[in-house]
């Protein structure tokens, strides 16, 4: 049997997974920021935990380039467009978030009475809101796609080799993933 198309799907799935993992730091950075700033008014420079700032984001441009290539390959799937939209929202957010992270790291809010922080906040809120919405829409679709690709791989191994040790291992891992998917994937809200 030719597992080529299945391997292509698994390759695409792995690239998309790496992109989701590589861009997760933006979500973490936003949570850190939201833990100390008043989202309605932005930073004042007097917040108790303003020194927490934000996390800087790592350079993930190589994996985002791979996403573009993978999303452009046939057969086209609905997740391709979702991933492209997600990547675009990340790329819009990342430079602003990194500018803000550097601003808070160098305590810029002490020198300018949070003027730049306020300006950055006005840019960050819509960009982060869009990014988080795109991420929330992408993750369940990615999870479904990955599980389907894994299921197809298990079926292909069985057709090619029968129920060998390799099939047994793949089958058990696929079943474990299905159990894992039954658990909630969002962090509980913290009490304030």
VOGU-3710 file (C-alpha; in Angstrom, 3 decimals, decimal comma):
1> xxxxxxxxxx> 0,000/0,000/0,000  1,111/3,552/-0,648  1,062/5,588/2,575  2,228/8,737/0,730  -1,010/10,755/1,048  -1,360/9,724/4,692  2,223/10,743/5,390  1,536/14,090/3,670  -1,444/14,626/5,980  0,630/13,691/9,022
11> xxxxxxxxxx> 3,373/16,050/7,893  0,855/18,878/7,491  -0,640/18,040/10,884  2,804/18,126/12,520  3,643/21,497/10,960  0,337/22,935/12,151  0,913/21,504/15,650  4,382/23,074/15,801  2,912/26,430/14,768  0,218/26,192/17,458
21> xxxxxxxxxx> 2,832/25,336/20,090  5,302/27,951/18,855  2,749/30,748/19,010  1,252/29,757/22,367  3,625/32,137/24,147  1,527/35,057/22,827  -1,439/33,634/24,743  0,725/33,282/27,877  2,101/36,801/27,453  -1,405/38,234/27,160
31> xxxxxxxxxx> -2,492/36,385/30,314  0,506/37,825/32,163  -0,352/41,338/30,969  -4,036/40,912/31,836  -3,067/39,816/35,354  -1,943/43,327/36,315  -3,422/45,873/33,872  -6,939/47,266/33,871  -8,075/46,337/30,366  -10,587/49,189/30,162
41> xxxxxxxxxx> -8,183/52,033/30,888  -4,772/50,539/30,144  -1,629/51,065/32,196  -1,277/54,116/34,421  2,281/53,463/35,577  1,103/53,032/39,160  -0,019/49,375/38,991  1,322/47,260/41,806  2,616/44,531/39,482  3,440/46,582/36,386
51> xxxxxxxxxx> 6,987/45,196/36,502  5,508/41,842/35,434  5,099/43,371/31,982  4,727/40,820/29,200  6,731/37,922/27,824  8,696/38,567/24,671  7,831/36,273/21,786  10,330/33,929/20,175  11,103/34,036/16,477  8,809/31,450/14,895
61> xxxxxxxxxx> 9,045/32,807/11,351  10,500/29,545/9,988  7,572/27,431/11,178  5,073/30,065/10,011  6,685/29,877/6,564  6,238/26,080/6,677  2,561/26,599/7,551  2,105/28,702/4,411  3,734/26,009/2,266  1,748/23,177/3,901
71> xxxxxxxxxx> -1,544/25,091/3,683  -0,954/25,635/-0,021  -0,566/21,926/-0,784  -3,356/19,790/-2,203  -5,680/18,460/-1,170  -6,960/21,681/0,299  -8,813/21,373/3,602  -10,832/23,965/5,586  -8,087/24,032/8,245  -5,663/25,497/5,681
81> xxxxxxxxxx> -7,543/28,826/5,574  -8,030/28,821/9,346  -4,278/28,346/9,842  -3,462/31,109/7,355  -5,820/33,513/9,158  -4,308/32,467/12,494  -0,761/33,047/11,235  -1,733/36,487/9,900  -3,247/37,489/13,247  -0,135/36,275/15,082
91> xxxxxxxxxx> 2,167/38,175/12,738  0,167/41,366/13,310  0,314/40,936/17,096  3,887/39,708/17,603  5,851/42,906/16,810  3,557/45,052/18,968  3,713/42,543/21,811  7,521/42,401/21,578  7,704/46,207/21,615  5,532/46,233/24,739
101> xxxxxxxxxx> 7,589/43,479/26,395  10,792/45,469/25,790  9,117/48,645/27,091  8,157/46,963/30,369  11,514/45,173/30,670  13,377/48,497/30,538  10,862/50,134/32,936  9,889/52,684/30,295  6,697/53,432/32,232  8,801/55,086/34,969
111> xxxxxxxxxx> 10,346/57,587/32,541  7,274/58,505/30,486  4,498/58,047/33,073  3,198/55,083/31,021  2,540/57,207/27,909  3,993/54,608/25,528  2,295/51,859/27,545  -1,066/53,540/26,975  -0,412/53,860/23,243  0,700/50,230/23,043
121> xxxxxxxxxx> -2,364/49,128/25,016  -4,638/50,704/22,398  -2,844/48,681/19,707  -2,578/45,481/21,727  -6,209/45,043/22,787  -7,736/44,616/19,300  -4,760/42,618/17,991  -4,729/40,261/20,985  -8,515/39,919/20,930  -8,397/38,889/17,278
131> xxxxxxxxxx> -5,453/36,529/17,806  -7,088/34,797/20,779  -10,370/34,395/18,870  -8,510/32,891/15,906  -6,599/30,584/18,264  -9,805/29,484/19,999  -11,336/28,683/16,595  -8,219/26,936/15,278  -7,352/24,600/18,168  -10,461/22,344/18,026
141> xxxxxxxxxx> -10,212/22,084/14,221  -6,523/21,236/14,467  -7,194/18,625/17,143  -9,879/16,988/14,961  -7,598/17,023/11,908  -4,695/15,510/13,837  -6,877/12,752/15,263  -8,280/11,911/11,821  -4,789/11,799/10,296  -3,627/9,506/13,106
151> xxxxxxxxxx> -6,671/7,267/12,613  -5,905/6,992/8,900  -2,313/6,075/9,712  -3,462/3,304/12,080  -5,802/1,969/9,377  -3,039/2,092/6,755  -0,637/0,172/9,000  -3,285/-2,482/9,587  -3,952/-2,839/5,847  -0,242/-3,022/5,053
161> xxxxxxxxxx> 1,024/-5,197/7,920  -1,979/-6,539/9,770  -2,261/-6,179/13,511  1,471/-6,186/14,166  3,263/-4,714/17,177  3,611/-1,445/15,239  -0,155/-1,385/14,638  -0,822/-2,207/18,323  1,366/0,701/19,467  -0,251/3,139/17,024
171> xxxxxxxxxx> -3,730/1,890/17,942  -3,099/2,336/21,691  -1,680/5,837/21,174  -4,667/6,816/19,029  -7,068/5,473/21,679  -5,181/7,356/24,418  -5,468/10,568/22,410  -9,226/10,042/22,157  -9,421/9,706/25,955  -7,271/12,817/26,405
181> xxxxxxxxxx> -9,602/14,761/24,095  -12,470/14,049/26,496  -10,866/16,278/29,144  -11,237/20,079/29,136  -8,470/21,951/27,332  -8,956/25,386/28,805  -7,459/26,601/32,019  -9,913/27,452/34,749  -10,416/31,157/35,435  -8,486/32,403/38,436
191> xx> -10,384/33,869/41,331  -9,611/37,478/42,097
//
